[in-house]
Amino acid sequence: MSAATPLPAQGRPRDEVLADLQRFAADDPDYKAGRLWSLVYWLDEAHDDFLGDAYQAFSSANGLNPTAFKSLKRLETEIIATVAGLLHGTPEVCGIVTSGGTESCLLAVKTYRDLARATRGVKRPEMVLPVTAHVAWFKAAEYFNVRVRLLPLDAGLRPDLRKLPRLINRNTVMLLGSAPEYPHGTIDPIEAMGRIAQDKGVPLHVDACVGGFILPFVEMNGRPLPTWDYRVPGVTSISADIHKYGFAAKGASTITYRNLDLLKHQLFVYEDWPGGVFASAGILGTRPGGAYAAAWAAMQHFGEAGYRDLARRTMEAFDRMRDAITAAPELYVMGEPSGPLLAYGSRDPQVNIFAVGDQLDAKGWTVNRLQKPDGLHAMITAGHLGVVEDYLRDLREAVATVKANPALAKEGSAATYGMMAHVPLRGMVREKVRDLFVQMYKAGGGEVDLHAAPPPQGRVDALLEKAARWYVERKQRRG
């Protein structure tokens, strides 16, 4: 099928169409074998089938109007009540099911912008984000015209709270903390941030999109963690994804607020539309009922005992990886990760960490890269317990290979990504990546051809490598 013929002349048999879909996925990451360390939270085929059945039962239902599909409102109400309990909320905690973590983050920014406008007359809204905040918050800032004031990190890669009070002013509409933050897996100092938020009279949102469905069960299993949820008085809202460590089908997150006085500023109402008075609780209009059903089904299926077991297996894999990396003389673990995320870098100048990543890629692993500081990243799930020793063996071999061949740092994606991570002109990086990215969405679908350069070898951030290759060529031309 091509752009010129968007539909076949005659309908095709269902089996043939399904076979095509399976064929299209042949080059996707091998997440079912545990070779992928981000993006996917997968248990087994039986769980996929279970979620599929739940999703299919409500696949045509629409949560746009909560008075129409009362079944979906019931599912949403029960999901939010359960989440509120997990996060130690009072009976007043309320919220909605969203399409994912990004929508939850966007809604928090919209809510607090409008709250500040209504109660304090703020016309030039600002929010304070640690530099480790997820990129969804920067997207929200751009979408809703809220200025970001960045809170730098201390030497331990934690938000430097000594500098936080000075970043708060009359235009501040919210503060953000993460549990945990994505780059290093560290839980931000939410208790201390909550005290500052209360003292300044500013809302504090906790981004627990990653941690919301695992940290409560890690704590139930007896592992002490910093307090980060509604037990902290200054916390006013929390986002938590069900489609991550809740193992629901994609398209299910939550945002909860301490009370309705906050939530009401999230709602959109338009009363003068010829189609009737319109009200919406979230960003989406149509809200797919299948996502509600699959999320509710996953939570009912696992229950507390099931999620505690998943958390136990996840943290066993996390501990094995953290301990092995800590013991390696060439490597170090970044920050103070509480799990389930972990990042590590090189302490040996002869071991380029991006070259180590290239070696792991060559062994069939899909590994994400970090910058500032340079590192490799792993989002660990229960499924990784069965492969973590294989990964660590390959990591040891990769480190030894790079150490014996330092020139590998100047080859492949190690050279291009390393160069791009340290280009001083960040605006130029942004514009070049934007230019390359938009080409992928041209009519008919696009392939980025950068001076006929060879394609990257299976990297998830291939686009950035192509931009880096452009920069290297540009620098060479200028001498």
Secondary structure, 3 states (H helix, E strand, C coil): CECCECCCCCCCCHHHHHHHHHHHHHHCCCHHHCCECCCCCCCCHHHHHHHHHHHHHCCCCECCCCCCCHHHHHHHHHHHHHHHHHCCCCCCCEEEEECCHHHHHHHHHHHHHHHHHHHHCCCCCEEEEECCCCHHHHHHHHHHCCEEEEECECCCCCECHHHHHHHCCCCEEEEEEECCCCCCCCCCCHHHHHHHHHHHCCCEEEECCCCCCCHHHHHHCCCCCCCCCCCCCCEEEEEEECCCCCCCCCCCEEEEECCHHHHHHHCEEECCCCCCCEEECCCCCCCEHHHHHHHHHHHHHHHHHHHHHHHHHHHHHHHHHHHHHHHCCCEEECCCCCCCEEEEEECCCCCCHHHHHHHHHHCCCECEEECCCCEEEEECCHHHHHCHHHHHHHHHHHHHHHHHCHHHHHCHHHHHHHHHHCCCCHHHHHHHHHHHHHHCCCCCCCCCCCCCCCCCCCCCCHHHHHHHHHHHHHHHHCC
